[in-house]
Amino acid sequence: MRVAIIVLGDFGRSPRMQYHALALAEEGAAVNVIAYEGCAPFREVIEHPRIRLHLIGAPSFAPRPESSSFVLIAYSIARLCSQSLQLLWKLLITIEKPDILLVQNPPAMPVLAVALLAARVRSAKLIIDWHNFSHSILALSLGRGHWAVRLLRRYEQTLGRRAGAHLCVSRAMQSELARHWRIPAAAVLYDRPAHMFVPTPRESRPAILRRVLQQASVPIDYASGAAIIVAPTSWTADEEISLLIDAAVRCDEMVRNLSEGAFADVLILITGRGPMRDRYEREIARLTLRKFHLRTLWLEPEDYALLLGSADLGVCCHRSASGLDLPMKIADMFGAEVPVCALDYGPCLAEMVRHGENGLIFTGAEQLAAQFYELLKGFPEPNALLDRLRANIASQRTESWRDGWKKETARLFAS
């Protein structure tokens, strides 16, 4: 079986699609990945003999946000045409005839149209993996009532339901696809941690943290007993990093009058790359906090897994654009047995995080600051709540991503 995986984004920052590629290759399929070049994928992906990467150069030019509407529209049209031609060339000319096309959505433009055309021309089965909805993401900047958002929704619905099979990331999204999109049989494939996300052995943590802290230019010696919080982010509009910064400021004010040693230093490592990183780095640079220290950094996948396995607490500031997707970063935290404080964005989150059982839910900066205080006061002495959350995560470890893929997804490809 030959499978073409299409990711109109940085494949190295698309772990779910990398997991698909590895699972398919391990099942014996020949996998061709068509995606933008960028961050390095997992080493297993690069070295696998049945996976071939066909990378497309990412756009090197973008107009300024303050450019005229004519310039912005002209650029968007030119970009869509360029993307369409590059994808068609790869799908129709470069790679061998695929039996299956697996597409990541979003983005829907122009991927759904191009993939549908290529699937018809090459008599291949089209499978869409719904991570979110493109029109919901566009609505973050334009508003849900904007004509462009409504048009994109119509495009996404019309072409989406012409695919041969569907995957999605939550029961809530499955229900939405069935009720309002006329896609009744989407298979739910929950994000699960890859094998690399496990607790880091305690004796290895000091060396790992020293190496990571050196990369982040952090003047705090881990041996001093600092609490480590990891907050992974894509630095996009659906990540409320401002809430994390505000919570750190509020909690720092709360502990200023405590006796020395009652509250340890807290190092918050915000990992990832994305368009809004520079803006938040400038905001962080202006802070003058006593106990809380915020740093940003980018790590290769293997180093990120080791850091997460060494963390005392995780924070997820993802606010779902659709309210229907689940953050993979939380699955990774649970794999590393790290309790998480997660921003509440609706009932869908309960499919992954159960408040007081495997994590805590917050709705604003004040509540997150109170959770920091409750979980970290007296650190590194034992904390009943933090220890209970970690123990619950360890006792509720679920099946691996590969096992879940075999149970919930393999049948779509086998058919």
Contacts in CASP RR format, 6 or more apart in sequence:
PFRMAT RR
TARGET T0000
AUTHOR 0000-0000-0000
METHOD contacts of the structure
MODEL  1
MRVAIIVLGDFGRSPRMQYHALALAEEGAAVNVIAYEGCAPFREVIEHPR
IRLHLIGAPSFAPRPESSSFVLIAYSIARLCSQSLQLLWKLLITIEKPDI
LLVQNPPAMPVLAVALLAARVRSAKLIIDWHNFSHSILALSLGRGHWAVR
LLRRYEQTLGRRAGAHLCVSRAMQSELARHWRIPAAAVLYDRPAHMFVPT
PRESRPAILRRVLQQASVPIDYASGAAIIVAPTSWTADEEISLLIDAAVR
CDEMVRNLSEGAFADVLILITGRGPMRDRYEREIARLTLRKFHLRTLWLE
PEDYALLLGSADLGVCCHRSASGLDLPMKIADMFGAEVPVCALDYGPCLA
EMVRHGENGLIFTGAEQLAAQFYELLKGFPEPNALLDRLRANIASQRTES
WRDGWKKETARLFAS
1 24 0 8 1.000
1 28 0 8 1.000
1 29 0 8 1.000
1 30 0 8 1.000
1 99 0 8 1.000
1 100 0 8 1.000
1 413 0 8 1.000
2 29 0 8 1.000
2 30 0 8 1.000
2 31 0 8 1.000
2 32 0 8 1.000
2 96 0 8 1.000
2 97 0 8 1.000
2 98 0 8 1.000
2 99 0 8 1.000
2 100 0 8 1.000
3 24 0 8 1.000
3 29 0 8 1.000
3 30 0 8 1.000
3 31 0 8 1.000
3 32 0 8 1.000
3 98 0 8 1.000
3 99 0 8 1.000
3 100 0 8 1.000
3 101 0 8 1.000
3 102 0 8 1.000
3 413 0 8 1.000
4 31 0 8 1.000
4 32 0 8 1.000
4 33 0 8 1.000
4 34 0 8 1.000
4 91 0 8 1.000
4 95 0 8 1.000
4 98 0 8 1.000
4 100 0 8 1.000
4 101 0 8 1.000
4 102 0 8 1.000
4 124 0 8 1.000
5 17 0 8 1.000
5 20 0 8 1.000
5 21 0 8 1.000
5 24 0 8 1.000
5 31 0 8 1.000
5 32 0 8 1.000
5 33 0 8 1.000
5 34 0 8 1.000
5 35 0 8 1.000
5 102 0 8 1.000
5 104 0 8 1.000
6 34 0 8 1.000
6 35 0 8 1.000
6 87 0 8 1.000
6 91 0 8 1.000
6 101 0 8 1.000
6 102 0 8 1.000
6 103 0 8 1.000
6 104 0 8 1.000
6 111 0 8 1.000
6 115 0 8 1.000
7 14 0 8 1.000
7 17 0 8 1.000
7 33 0 8 1.000
7 34 0 8 1.000
7 35 0 8 1.000
7 36 0 8 1.000
7 104 0 8 1.000
8 35 0 8 1.000
8 36 0 8 1.000
8 83 0 8 1.000
8 87 0 8 1.000
8 104 0 8 1.000
8 107 0 8 1.000
8 111 0 8 1.000
9 35 0 8 1.000
9 36 0 8 1.000
9 58 0 8 1.000
9 107 0 8 1.000
10 35 0 8 1.000
10 36 0 8 1.000
10 37 0 8 1.000
10 38 0 8 1.000
10 39 0 8 1.000
10 58 0 8 1.000
11 17 0 8 1.000
11 18 0 8 1.000
11 33 0 8 1.000
11 35 0 8 1.000
11 36 0 8 1.000
11 37 0 8 1.000
11 38 0 8 1.000
11 41 0 8 1.000
11 53 0 8 1.000
11 55 0 8 1.000
12 18 0 8 1.000
12 35 0 8 1.000
12 38 0 8 1.000
12 39 0 8 1.000
12 40 0 8 1.000
12 41 0 8 1.000
12 42 0 8 1.000
13 38 0 8 1.000
13 39 0 8 1.000
13 234 0 8 1.000
13 273 0 8 1.000
14 35 0 8 1.000
14 104 0 8 1.000
15 42 0 8 1.000
15 194 0 8 1.000
15 301 0 8 1.000
15 328 0 8 1.000
16 104 0 8 1.000
16 129 0 8 1.000
16 131 0 8 1.000
16 191 0 8 1.000
16 328 0 8 1.000
17 33 0 8 1.000
17 35 0 8 1.000
17 102 0 8 1.000
17 104 0 8 1.000
17 129 0 8 1.000
18 41 0 8 1.000
18 42 0 8 1.000
18 45 0 8 1.000
19 194 0 8 1.000
19 401 0 8 1.000
19 402 0 8 1.000
19 405 0 8 1.000
20 102 0 8 1.000
20 129 0 8 1.000
20 405 0 8 1.000
21 31 0 8 1.000
21 33 0 8 1.000
21 45 0 8 1.000
21 48 0 8 1.000
21 51 0 8 1.000
22 42 0 8 1.000
22 44 0 8 1.000
22 45 0 8 1.000
22 48 0 8 1.000
22 51 0 8 1.000
22 402 0 8 1.000
23 401 0 8 1.000
23 402 0 8 1.000
23 405 0 8 1.000
23 406 0 8 1.000
23 409 0 8 1.000
23 410 0 8 1.000
24 31 0 8 1.000
24 413 0 8 1.000
25 31 0 8 1.000
25 48 0 8 1.000
25 50 0 8 1.000
25 51 0 8 1.000
26 402 0 8 1.000
27 410 0 8 1.000
27 413 0 8 1.000
28 50 0 8 1.000
29 50 0 8 1.000
29 413 0 8 1.000
30 50 0 8 1.000
30 52 0 8 1.000
30 96 0 8 1.000
31 50 0 8 1.000
31 51 0 8 1.000
31 52 0 8 1.000
32 52 0 8 1.000
32 54 0 8 1.000
32 95 0 8 1.000
32 96 0 8 1.000
32 98 0 8 1.000
33 45 0 8 1.000
33 51 0 8 1.000
33 52 0 8 1.000
33 53 0 8 1.000
33 54 0 8 1.000
34 54 0 8 1.000
34 56 0 8 1.000
34 87 0 8 1.000
34 90 0 8 1.000
34 91 0 8 1.000
34 95 0 8 1.000
35 53 0 8 1.000
35 54 0 8 1.000
35 55 0 8 1.000
35 56 0 8 1.000
36 55 0 8 1.000
36 56 0 8 1.000
36 57 0 8 1.000
36 58 0 8 1.000
37 55 0 8 1.000
37 56 0 8 1.000
37 57 0 8 1.000
37 58 0 8 1.000
38 55 0 8 1.000
38 58 0 8 1.000
39 273 0 8 1.000
40 46 0 8 1.000
40 300 0 8 1.000
40 301 0 8 1.000
41 53 0 8 1.000
42 194 0 8 1.000
42 301 0 8 1.000
43 301 0 8 1.000
43 302 0 8 1.000
45 51 0 8 1.000
45 53 0 8 1.000
46 53 0 8 1.000
52 95 0 8 1.000
54 90 0 8 1.000
54 94 0 8 1.000
54 95 0 8 1.000
56 86 0 8 1.000
56 87 0 8 1.000
56 90 0 8 1.000
59 79 0 8 1.000
59 82 0 8 1.000
62 75 0 8 1.000
63 71 0 8 1.000
63 72 0 8 1.000
63 75 0 8 1.000
67 75 0 8 1.000
80 109 0 8 1.000
80 110 0 8 1.000
83 110 0 8 1.000
83 114 0 8 1.000
84 110 0 8 1.000
84 113 0 8 1.000
84 114 0 8 1.000
87 110 0 8 1.000
87 111 0 8 1.000
87 114 0 8 1.000
87 115 0 8 1.000
87 118 0 8 1.000
88 114 0 8 1.000
88 117 0 8 1.000
88 118 0 8 1.000
91 98 0 8 1.000
91 101 0 8 1.000
91 114 0 8 1.000
91 115 0 8 1.000
91 118 0 8 1.000
91 122 0 8 1.000
92 118 0 8 1.000
92 121 0 8 1.000
92 122 0 8 1.000
97 122 0 8 1.000
97 123 0 8 1.000
97 124 0 8 1.000
98 122 0 8 1.000
98 124 0 8 1.000
99 124 0 8 1.000
99 125 0 8 1.000
100 124 0 8 1.000
100 125 0 8 1.000
100 126 0 8 1.000
100 127 0 8 1.000
100 413 0 8 1.000
101 115 0 8 1.000
101 118 0 8 1.000
101 119 0 8 1.000
101 124 0 8 1.000
101 125 0 8 1.000
101 126 0 8 1.000
101 127 0 8 1.000
102 127 0 8 1.000
102 129 0 8 1.000
103 111 0 8 1.000
103 112 0 8 1.000
103 115 0 8 1.000
103 126 0 8 1.000
103 127 0 8 1.000
103 128 0 8 1.000
103 129 0 8 1.000
103 163 0 8 1.000
104 111 0 8 1.000
104 129 0 8 1.000
104 131 0 8 1.000
105 111 0 8 1.000
105 112 0 8 1.000
105 128 0 8 1.000
105 129 0 8 1.000
105 130 0 8 1.000
105 131 0 8 1.000
105 132 0 8 1.000
105 133 0 8 1.000
105 134 0 8 1.000
105 156 0 8 1.000
105 160 0 8 1.000
106 131 0 8 1.000
106 132 0 8 1.000
106 133 0 8 1.000
106 134 0 8 1.000
106 137 0 8 1.000
107 134 0 8 1.000
108 133 0 8 1.000
108 134 0 8 1.000
108 135 0 8 1.000
108 152 0 8 1.000
108 155 0 8 1.000
108 156 0 8 1.000
108 159 0 8 1.000
108 160 0 8 1.000
109 134 0 8 1.000
109 152 0 8 1.000
109 155 0 8 1.000
112 128 0 8 1.000
112 155 0 8 1.000
112 156 0 8 1.000
112 159 0 8 1.000
112 160 0 8 1.000
113 155 0 8 1.000
113 159 0 8 1.000
115 126 0 8 1.000
116 126 0 8 1.000
116 159 0 8 1.000
116 160 0 8 1.000
116 162 0 8 1.000
116 163 0 8 1.000
118 124 0 8 1.000
119 125 0 8 1.000
119 126 0 8 1.000
125 164 0 8 1.000
125 165 0 8 1.000
126 162 0 8 1.000
126 163 0 8 1.000
126 164 0 8 1.000
126 165 0 8 1.000
127 163 0 8 1.000
127 164 0 8 1.000
127 165 0 8 1.000
127 166 0 8 1.000
127 167 0 8 1.000
127 412 0 8 1.000
127 413 0 8 1.000
128 160 0 8 1.000
128 163 0 8 1.000
128 165 0 8 1.000
128 166 0 8 1.000
128 167 0 8 1.000
129 166 0 8 1.000
129 167 0 8 1.000
129 168 0 8 1.000
129 189 0 8 1.000
130 166 0 8 1.000
130 167 0 8 1.000
130 168 0 8 1.000
130 169 0 8 1.000
130 173 0 8 1.000
130 177 0 8 1.000
130 186 0 8 1.000
131 169 0 8 1.000
131 325 0 8 1.000
132 320 0 8 1.000
132 321 0 8 1.000
132 322 0 8 1.000
132 324 0 8 1.000
132 325 0 8 1.000
133 153 0 8 1.000
133 156 0 8 1.000
133 321 0 8 1.000
133 322 0 8 1.000
133 324 0 8 1.000
134 152 0 8 1.000
134 156 0 8 1.000
135 149 0 8 1.000
135 150 0 8 1.000
135 152 0 8 1.000
135 153 0 8 1.000
135 156 0 8 1.000
136 321 0 8 1.000
136 322 0 8 1.000
136 323 0 8 1.000
137 237 0 8 1.000
137 238 0 8 1.000
137 321 0 8 1.000
138 146 0 8 1.000
138 148 0 8 1.000
138 149 0 8 1.000
138 152 0 8 1.000
139 145 0 8 1.000
139 146 0 8 1.000
139 149 0 8 1.000
139 321 0 8 1.000
140 237 0 8 1.000
140 238 0 8 1.000
140 321 0 8 1.000
141 237 0 8 1.000
142 148 0 8 1.000
142 149 0 8 1.000
143 149 0 8 1.000
157 181 0 8 1.000
157 182 0 8 1.000
160 181 0 8 1.000
160 183 0 8 1.000
161 181 0 8 1.000
161 182 0 8 1.000
161 183 0 8 1.000
165 185 0 8 1.000
165 187 0 8 1.000
165 412 0 8 1.000
165 415 0 8 1.000
166 177 0 8 1.000
166 183 0 8 1.000
166 185 0 8 1.000
166 186 0 8 1.000
166 187 0 8 1.000
167 186 0 8 1.000
167 187 0 8 1.000
167 188 0 8 1.000
167 189 0 8 1.000
167 409 0 8 1.000
167 412 0 8 1.000
168 174 0 8 1.000
168 177 0 8 1.000
168 186 0 8 1.000
168 187 0 8 1.000
168 188 0 8 1.000
168 189 0 8 1.000
169 188 0 8 1.000
169 189 0 8 1.000
169 190 0 8 1.000
169 191 0 8 1.000
169 325 0 8 1.000
169 326 0 8 1.000
170 188 0 8 1.000
170 190 0 8 1.000
170 324 0 8 1.000
170 325 0 8 1.000
170 326 0 8 1.000
170 348 0 8 1.000
170 351 0 8 1.000
171 188 0 8 1.000
171 351 0 8 1.000
172 323 0 8 1.000
172 324 0 8 1.000
172 347 0 8 1.000
172 348 0 8 1.000
172 351 0 8 1.000
173 186 0 8 1.000
173 188 0 8 1.000
173 322 0 8 1.000
173 324 0 8 1.000
173 325 0 8 1.000
173 348 0 8 1.000
174 186 0 8 1.000
174 188 0 8 1.000
176 322 0 8 1.000
176 324 0 8 1.000
177 183 0 8 1.000
177 184 0 8 1.000
177 186 0 8 1.000
178 184 0 8 1.000
178 186 0 8 1.000
187 408 0 8 1.000
187 409 0 8 1.000
187 412 0 8 1.000
188 408 0 8 1.000
189 404 0 8 1.000
189 405 0 8 1.000
189 408 0 8 1.000
189 409 0 8 1.000
190 326 0 8 1.000
190 331 0 8 1.000
190 351 0 8 1.000
190 352 0 8 1.000
190 404 0 8 1.000
190 408 0 8 1.000
191 326 0 8 1.000
191 327 0 8 1.000
191 328 0 8 1.000
191 331 0 8 1.000
191 401 0 8 1.000
192 331 0 8 1.000
192 398 0 8 1.000
192 399 0 8 1.000
192 400 0 8 1.000
192 401 0 8 1.000
192 404 0 8 1.000
193 331 0 8 1.000
193 332 0 8 1.000
193 334 0 8 1.000
193 335 0 8 1.000
193 336 0 8 1.000
193 400 0 8 1.000
193 401 0 8 1.000
194 305 0 8 1.000
194 332 0 8 1.000
194 400 0 8 1.000
194 401 0 8 1.000
195 400 0 8 1.000
195 401 0 8 1.000
195 402 0 8 1.000
196 301 0 8 1.000
196 302 0 8 1.000
196 305 0 8 1.000
197 305 0 8 1.000
197 308 0 8 1.000
197 309 0 8 1.000
197 332 0 8 1.000
197 333 0 8 1.000
197 335 0 8 1.000
197 336 0 8 1.000
198 305 0 8 1.000
198 309 0 8 1.000
198 335 0 8 1.000
198 336 0 8 1.000
198 337 0 8 1.000
199 309 0 8 1.000
199 336 0 8 1.000
199 337 0 8 1.000
200 208 0 8 1.000
200 306 0 8 1.000
200 309 0 8 1.000
200 310 0 8 1.000
200 336 0 8 1.000
204 306 0 8 1.000
204 310 0 8 1.000
205 222 0 8 1.000
205 310 0 8 1.000
206 222 0 8 1.000
206 223 0 8 1.000
208 306 0 8 1.000
208 307 0 8 1.000
208 310 0 8 1.000
209 222 0 8 1.000
209 228 0 8 1.000
209 307 0 8 1.000
209 310 0 8 1.000
210 222 0 8 1.000
211 303 0 8 1.000
212 269 0 8 1.000
212 297 0 8 1.000
212 299 0 8 1.000
212 303 0 8 1.000
212 307 0 8 1.000
213 220 0 8 1.000
213 222 0 8 1.000
213 267 0 8 1.000
215 297 0 8 1.000
215 299 0 8 1.000
216 269 0 8 1.000
216 295 0 8 1.000
216 296 0 8 1.000
216 297 0 8 1.000
217 295 0 8 1.000
218 267 0 8 1.000
218 293 0 8 1.000
218 295 0 8 1.000
220 226 0 8 1.000
220 265 0 8 1.000
220 267 0 8 1.000
220 293 0 8 1.000
222 228 0 8 1.000
224 264 0 8 1.000
224 265 0 8 1.000
225 264 0 8 1.000
225 265 0 8 1.000
225 379 0 8 1.000
225 380 0 8 1.000
226 264 0 8 1.000
226 265 0 8 1.000
226 266 0 8 1.000
226 267 0 8 1.000
226 293 0 8 1.000
227 264 0 8 1.000
227 265 0 8 1.000
227 266 0 8 1.000
227 267 0 8 1.000
227 312 0 8 1.000
227 313 0 8 1.000
227 376 0 8 1.000
227 379 0 8 1.000
227 380 0 8 1.000
228 267 0 8 1.000
228 269 0 8 1.000
228 310 0 8 1.000
228 311 0 8 1.000
228 312 0 8 1.000
228 313 0 8 1.000
229 266 0 8 1.000
229 267 0 8 1.000
229 268 0 8 1.000
229 269 0 8 1.000
229 311 0 8 1.000
229 312 0 8 1.000
229 313 0 8 1.000
229 314 0 8 1.000
229 315 0 8 1.000
229 372 0 8 1.000
230 269 0 8 1.000
230 271 0 8 1.000
230 307 0 8 1.000
230 308 0 8 1.000
230 311 0 8 1.000
230 313 0 8 1.000
230 314 0 8 1.000
230 315 0 8 1.000
230 333 0 8 1.000
230 338 0 8 1.000
231 241 0 8 1.000
231 244 0 8 1.000
231 268 0 8 1.000
231 269 0 8 1.000
231 270 0 8 1.000
231 271 0 8 1.000
231 314 0 8 1.000
231 315 0 8 1.000
231 316 0 8 1.000
231 317 0 8 1.000
232 270 0 8 1.000
232 271 0 8 1.000
232 272 0 8 1.000
232 304 0 8 1.000
232 308 0 8 1.000
232 316 0 8 1.000
232 329 0 8 1.000
232 332 0 8 1.000
233 239 0 8 1.000
233 241 0 8 1.000
233 270 0 8 1.000
233 271 0 8 1.000
233 272 0 8 1.000
233 317 0 8 1.000
233 318 0 8 1.000
233 329 0 8 1.000
234 272 0 8 1.000
234 273 0 8 1.000
234 274 0 8 1.000
235 241 0 8 1.000
235 272 0 8 1.000
235 273 0 8 1.000
235 274 0 8 1.000
235 275 0 8 1.000
235 276 0 8 1.000
235 277 0 8 1.000
235 280 0 8 1.000
236 274 0 8 1.000
236 275 0 8 1.000
236 276 0 8 1.000
237 276 0 8 1.000
238 318 0 8 1.000
238 319 0 8 1.000
238 320 0 8 1.000
238 321 0 8 1.000
239 276 0 8 1.000
239 317 0 8 1.000
239 318 0 8 1.000
239 319 0 8 1.000
240 317 0 8 1.000
240 318 0 8 1.000
240 319 0 8 1.000
240 343 0 8 1.000
241 270 0 8 1.000
241 276 0 8 1.000
241 280 0 8 1.000
241 317 0 8 1.000
242 280 0 8 1.000
242 283 0 8 1.000
243 317 0 8 1.000
243 343 0 8 1.000
243 362 0 8 1.000
243 364 0 8 1.000
243 365 0 8 1.000
243 368 0 8 1.000
244 268 0 8 1.000
244 270 0 8 1.000
244 315 0 8 1.000
244 317 0 8 1.000
244 365 0 8 1.000
244 368 0 8 1.000
245 280 0 8 1.000
245 283 0 8 1.000
245 284 0 8 1.000
245 287 0 8 1.000
245 294 0 8 1.000
246 365 0 8 1.000
246 369 0 8 1.000
247 362 0 8 1.000
247 364 0 8 1.000
247 365 0 8 1.000
247 366 0 8 1.000
247 368 0 8 1.000
247 369 0 8 1.000
247 372 0 8 1.000
248 266 0 8 1.000
248 268 0 8 1.000
248 287 0 8 1.000
248 289 0 8 1.000
248 292 0 8 1.000
248 294 0 8 1.000
248 369 0 8 1.000
248 372 0 8 1.000
249 287 0 8 1.000
249 289 0 8 1.000
249 292 0 8 1.000
250 365 0 8 1.000
250 366 0 8 1.000
250 369 0 8 1.000
251 266 0 8 1.000
251 291 0 8 1.000
251 292 0 8 1.000
251 369 0 8 1.000
251 370 0 8 1.000
251 372 0 8 1.000
251 373 0 8 1.000
252 289 0 8 1.000
252 290 0 8 1.000
252 291 0 8 1.000
252 292 0 8 1.000
254 369 0 8 1.000
254 373 0 8 1.000
255 262 0 8 1.000
255 263 0 8 1.000
255 290 0 8 1.000
255 291 0 8 1.000
255 373 0 8 1.000
255 377 0 8 1.000
256 290 0 8 1.000
256 291 0 8 1.000
261 378 0 8 1.000
262 377 0 8 1.000
262 378 0 8 1.000
263 291 0 8 1.000
263 376 0 8 1.000
263 377 0 8 1.000
263 378 0 8 1.000
263 379 0 8 1.000
264 291 0 8 1.000
264 376 0 8 1.000
264 378 0 8 1.000
264 379 0 8 1.000
264 380 0 8 1.000
265 291 0 8 1.000
265 292 0 8 1.000
265 293 0 8 1.000
266 291 0 8 1.000
266 292 0 8 1.000
266 293 0 8 1.000
266 372 0 8 1.000
266 376 0 8 1.000
267 293 0 8 1.000
267 295 0 8 1.000
268 292 0 8 1.000
268 293 0 8 1.000
268 294 0 8 1.000
268 295 0 8 1.000
268 315 0 8 1.000
269 295 0 8 1.000
269 296 0 8 1.000
269 297 0 8 1.000
269 307 0 8 1.000
269 311 0 8 1.000
270 280 0 8 1.000
270 294 0 8 1.000
270 295 0 8 1.000
270 296 0 8 1.000
270 297 0 8 1.000
271 296 0 8 1.000
271 297 0 8 1.000
271 298 0 8 1.000
271 299 0 8 1.000
271 304 0 8 1.000
271 307 0 8 1.000
272 296 0 8 1.000
272 297 0 8 1.000
272 298 0 8 1.000
272 299 0 8 1.000
273 298 0 8 1.000
277 296 0 8 1.000
280 296 0 8 1.000
281 296 0 8 1.000
284 294 0 8 1.000
284 295 0 8 1.000
284 296 0 8 1.000
287 294 0 8 1.000
299 307 0 8 1.000
305 332 0 8 1.000
305 336 0 8 1.000
308 332 0 8 1.000
308 333 0 8 1.000
308 336 0 8 1.000
308 338 0 8 1.000
309 336 0 8 1.000
309 337 0 8 1.000
309 338 0 8 1.000
311 333 0 8 1.000
311 336 0 8 1.000
311 338 0 8 1.000
312 338 0 8 1.000
312 376 0 8 1.000
312 379 0 8 1.000
312 386 0 8 1.000
313 338 0 8 1.000
313 339 0 8 1.000
313 340 0 8 1.000
313 341 0 8 1.000
313 375 0 8 1.000
313 376 0 8 1.000
313 386 0 8 1.000
314 333 0 8 1.000
314 338 0 8 1.000
314 339 0 8 1.000
314 340 0 8 1.000
314 341 0 8 1.000
315 340 0 8 1.000
315 341 0 8 1.000
315 342 0 8 1.000
315 368 0 8 1.000
316 327 0 8 1.000
316 329 0 8 1.000
316 330 0 8 1.000
316 333 0 8 1.000
316 340 0 8 1.000
316 341 0 8 1.000
316 342 0 8 1.000
316 343 0 8 1.000
317 343 0 8 1.000
318 327 0 8 1.000
318 329 0 8 1.000
318 342 0 8 1.000
318 343 0 8 1.000
318 345 0 8 1.000
319 343 0 8 1.000
319 345 0 8 1.000
320 326 0 8 1.000
320 327 0 8 1.000
320 345 0 8 1.000
320 346 0 8 1.000
320 348 0 8 1.000
323 345 0 8 1.000
323 346 0 8 1.000
323 348 0 8 1.000
324 348 0 8 1.000
325 348 0 8 1.000
326 348 0 8 1.000
326 349 0 8 1.000
326 351 0 8 1.000
326 352 0 8 1.000
327 342 0 8 1.000
327 352 0 8 1.000
330 340 0 8 1.000
330 342 0 8 1.000
330 352 0 8 1.000
330 353 0 8 1.000
331 352 0 8 1.000
333 339 0 8 1.000
333 340 0 8 1.000
334 340 0 8 1.000
334 358 0 8 1.000
334 393 0 8 1.000
334 397 0 8 1.000
335 393 0 8 1.000
335 397 0 8 1.000
337 390 0 8 1.000
337 393 0 8 1.000
337 394 0 8 1.000
337 397 0 8 1.000
338 390 0 8 1.000
338 393 0 8 1.000
339 358 0 8 1.000
339 359 0 8 1.000
339 360 0 8 1.000
339 375 0 8 1.000
339 386 0 8 1.000
339 389 0 8 1.000
339 390 0 8 1.000
339 393 0 8 1.000
340 353 0 8 1.000
340 358 0 8 1.000
340 359 0 8 1.000
340 360 0 8 1.000
341 359 0 8 1.000
341 360 0 8 1.000
341 361 0 8 1.000
341 362 0 8 1.000
341 368 0 8 1.000
341 371 0 8 1.000
341 372 0 8 1.000
341 375 0 8 1.000
342 349 0 8 1.000
342 353 0 8 1.000
342 359 0 8 1.000
342 360 0 8 1.000
342 361 0 8 1.000
342 362 0 8 1.000
343 361 0 8 1.000
343 362 0 8 1.000
343 363 0 8 1.000
343 364 0 8 1.000
344 361 0 8 1.000
344 362 0 8 1.000
344 363 0 8 1.000
349 361 0 8 1.000
353 359 0 8 1.000
353 361 0 8 1.000
355 361 0 8 1.000
356 385 0 8 1.000
356 389 0 8 1.000
357 389 0 8 1.000
357 392 0 8 1.000
358 389 0 8 1.000
358 392 0 8 1.000
358 393 0 8 1.000
358 396 0 8 1.000
359 389 0 8 1.000
360 371 0 8 1.000
360 375 0 8 1.000
360 389 0 8 1.000
362 368 0 8 1.000
362 371 0 8 1.000
374 385 0 8 1.000
375 383 0 8 1.000
375 385 0 8 1.000
375 386 0 8 1.000
376 383 0 8 1.000
376 386 0 8 1.000
377 383 0 8 1.000
399 407 0 8 1.000
END
